[in-house]
């Protein structure tokens, strides 16, 4: 024997049935949208993965980027020169958009009780000496524990000079001279 249902349950079921019937198979357009001005906006601002790499903000005009930037946030020559100069160090982190390269601790075979860590910050898109900041951290082992030890400021300057020299070489090589 079926149970009688209250009128509100019937009314709810009828509304649900009508809502489902309204979801018919309407034709869906699969062609690209023809939003007015979309191509103009795409031409002006570029695309996320456009022809020149990732471009999130800004315009897509010729000559907008500084020479040697190639779509990353820092000077490409300084970036490549830094990686070339520090290639003997184990890298912990390298962020081309933020311009920060951080090495892991490096322990030279010649001095087992000393280890070094290098941090390089590239702060500009232009190839300039003041666009580069190198910090060298040093630790020495005493009684089995690693203790921070000061480094000679000349060490940072020497690494900066090596990076800048290599960056100039890369720029000259790219220019074909």
PyMOL commands that set and color helices and strands:
alter all, ss='L'
color gray80, all
select helices_A, chain A and resi 7-21+38-45+76-85+129-131+153-175
alter helices_A, ss='H'
color red, helices_A
select strands_A, chain A and resi 49-50+53-54+91-95+100-103+114-122+132-142+145-149
alter strands_A, ss='S'
color yellow, strands_A
deselect
rebuild
show_as cartoon
